[in-house]
Amino acid sequence: MATNGSSIQPHSPSWLRNLGISSWLIVGFVLVIVGSIWLLTQTATIVGPVIVAAVLGAVAGPAVDWLARHRIPRIGGAFLVLLGLVAIAALIFFLVVGGISANSAEISTKVNQALDKIQAGLNDLGVDAQNAKEDVQKAAPEIRTTLLGGVAQGLGGLKSALFFLAFSVLCTLFVLKDGPVMRRFINRHLGVPEAVGAVVTGNVAKSLRSYFLGVSIIAAFNGVVIGAAALVVGVPLAGTIAVVTFVGAYIPFVGAWVAGAFAVLIALGTTGTDAAIVMAVVSLLANSVLQQMIQPLVMGATLGINPLVVLVVTIGAGALFGMVGLTLAAPLTSAAVHIVNELRERAPDMPTVRQAPEPAPSG
């Protein structure tokens, strides 16, 4: 059959074209994520200290601002705040390390006693726990190494922990001293209007401060509750248990439960089954029911995101970016939510953010 000289061009349906475009966008997104992970891995020696300095600068920056308003030169205020941060870190480190190291032999003995009691209980139930006990005993000496070397393992990709610490301190000093200058520079070079950049950086810093303040309050709450329970029940090393619980709370969703398990093992090996059950119940309540009662008051009003969202983004970011993702996922997600809300609210007053007016009808 003849045609009018025009060939028939096949046309793919619109849904298929949209699917193809979306697929390529997903591929590009995955490549960006994979490339970012690879780049962070290759540059961890530099990126790690810079991230630590940025977080500490955002959290402790207001203290330097307060000192500057009281006629203390900014460089002096930065030194004072940095010394305070180093003193706090050293105090926590020596409390944890000192408490565990000074009682390492005792802890090892008590863990073995706890394992014996667990095996005896399982044997009474007709369960052969000898193999399981042997496996756990092989892993038991690693408990002290895990508690004391968790930070070192987190820095395993770095060539030198000493370099990491020194460079982190140096970067933190510069961030504290020149924080406002750096923020204005970032605002001008974000690729968006400077007013929008100010909204972005301001909300990121605010979310970081709110998050770590909330975590500190919750960590102190858990440490006091579990440490007091250990003291009342008569479990030895109550102070060490409290400090380990406090520090563990900074590792989202994992650290507090590991610290709770540590307290239960110590109680089982020293005071007995009843004390272990009490510690298990207290740890469960402190890390779930009681924490859920205070968490909305402490963090809900500041972060403004659902706890389920916090859980999902924290686990996902932790799987992709390790400890950095675990720590920063929740505050950065909160910052993104607040940035979008603030830009939407301020759109009428910000011509660069306001949507373009609809064209006048022709004719």
C-alpha positions, 0 to 999 in steps of 0.5 A, spaced: 500 500 500 502 506 497 504 512 502 504 519 501 512 519 501 512 519 509 515 513 513 511 511 519 515 512 525 514 508 531 513 512 537 514 509 544 509 510 549 510 515 554 510 511 560 516 507 557 520 513 556 518 516 563 521 509 565 527 509 561 529 517 564 527 515 571 532 508 570 537 513 568 536 518 573 537 512 578 543 509 575 546 516 576 544 517 583 547 510 585 553 512 581 554 518 585 553 515 592 558 509 590 563 515 588 562 519 594 563 513 598 569 511 594 572 518 595 571 519 602 574 512 603 580 514 599 581 521 603 579 519 610 585 521 613 583 528 611 576 528 611 575 525 618 578 530 622 575 536 618 568 533 619 569 532 627 572 539 627 565 542 623 561 538 628 565 541 634 565 548 631 557 548 630 556 545 637 561 549 641 561 555 636 556 559 640 560 559 646 566 562 643 560 567 640 558 568 648 566 570 650 567 574 644 561 579 646 564 579 653 570 582 650 574 576 650 578 576 643 575 570 638 582 567 638 582 567 646 575 564 646 577 559 641 583 556 645 578 556 652 573 552 648 577 548 645 581 546 652 574 545 655 572 540 649 579 536 650 578 536 658 571 533 657 574 528 652 580 526 656 575 526 663 570 521 659 576 517 656 580 516 663 573 514 667 572 509 662 579 506 660 581 507 668 574 503 670 575 498 665 583 497 665 583 497 673 578 492 674 580 488 667 582 481 671 576 482 675 571 483 669 574 477 666 573 473 672 566 475 672 564 474 665 566 467 666 562 466 672 556 469 668 557 464 663 558 458 667 551 460 670 548 461 663 551 454 662 548 451 668 541 454 667 541 451 660 543 444 662 538 444 667 533 445 661 536 440 657 540 444 652 547 442 651 551 449 652 558 447 652 559 448 645 556 455 645 560 457 652 566 455 649 565 460 643 563 465 648 569 464 652 573 465 646 570 472 644 570 474 652 577 477 652 575 481 646 570 485 650 575 489 654 578 490 647 572 492 644 570 497 649 577 500 650 578 500 642 572 502 639 574 509 637 581 506 634 577 501 630 573 507 628 579 510 625 582 504 622 582 507 615 586 512 618 594 512 617 595 514 624 590 515 630 595 521 633 595 524 626 587 524 626 587 527 633 592 532 632 589 534 626 582 534 629 584 539 634 588 544 629 582 544 625 577 545 630 581 551 633 580 554 626 573 553 625 572 556 632 576 562 631 573 563 624 567 560 624 563 566 622 567 568 616 567 561 614 559 561 614 559 567 610 564 564 605 560 558 604 553 562 604 556 565 598 559 559 594 553 554 595 550 556 588 544 559 591 542 566 593 546 568 599 540 569 603 538 561 602 545 559 603 544 563 610 538 559 611 541 552 609 548 553 614 544 556 620 539 550 620 545 545 619 548 548 625 542 549 629 540 541 628 547 539 630 547 543 636 540 540 638 541 533 636 548 533 640 544 536 646 538 531 646 543 525 646 547 528 651 541 529 656 538 522 654 545 519 655 546 522 662 539 519 663 540 512 662 547 513 665 544 515 672 538 510 671 542 504 670 548 506 674 543 507 680 540 501 679 547 497 679 549 501 686 542 499 689 542 492 687 550 491 689 553 490 683 560 492 683 563 497 678 557 501 678 560 507 676 564 504 670 557 501 668 554 508 668 560 511 664 560 506 659 552 507 658 553 514 658 558 514 652 555 508 649 548 512 648 552 516 643 552 510 638 545 510 636 541 504 637 547 500 638 551 503 644 546 503 649 544 496 648 551 493 648 552 497 655 546 494 658 548 487 656 555 489 659 551 491 666 547 484 666 553 480 665 557 483 670 551 483 675 550 475 673 557 473 675 557 477 681 551 478 685 547 473 682 541 471 677 536 476 681 541 482 680 542 480 673 534 480 672 533 486 675 539 490 671 536 487 665 529 490 666 532 496 668 536 496 662 530 495 658 526 500 661 531 505 660 533 504 653 525 503 651 519 505 655 523 511 659 527 513 654 521 514 649 517 518 655 523 523 655 525 523 648 519 527 645 520 532 650 528 532 649 529 531 641 522 532 638 521 539 639 528 541 636 529 535 631 522 535 628 522 528 625 518 522 626 522 517 631 521 512 625 525 516 620 530 517 625 531 509 625 531 508 618 536 514 616 540 512 621 541 505 619 541 506 612 547 512 613 550 507 617 551 502 612 553 506 607 558 511 611 559 507 617 560 511 624 560 518 620 553 516 617 550 513 624 552 520 627 550 525 622 544 522 619 539 524 624 541 531 625 542 532 617 535 529 616 532 534 621 536 540 618 533 538 611 526 538 613 527 545 617 530 548 611 525 546 606 519 549 611 523 555 613 524 557 605 517 555 604 515 560 609 519 565 607 518 565 600 513 571 599 519 575 602 525 572 598 524 574 591 529 569 589 525 563 592 518 565 590 515 562 584 515 565 578 508 569 576 504 565 571 504 569 564 498 573 563 493 570 558 494 573 551 489 576 547 
